[in-house]
């Protein structure tokens, strides 16, 4: 399993710091980022959390998937690698 987790169905008001605080009890966090629309600058309702070890990421995923955060039931899954952009 990868060390990076996808977190979906986030509250549109959640900040990077709040996301980090939710996952902090499960281990050392390398990064916690919510994805924002580049034009409207509003949250897209999902983000990514990266842990130092796979065991920490797995523990967080098992404990937090489906739990309520900020009034919404979040989805926590293993992040897939980014697809390569086609060369022109």
Buried (B, 14 or more C-beta within 10 A) or exposed (E): EBBBBBBBEBBEEBEBEBBBEBBEEBBEBEEBEBBEEEEEEEBEBBBBBBBEEEEBBBBBBEEBBEEEBEEBEBBBEBBEEEEEEEEE
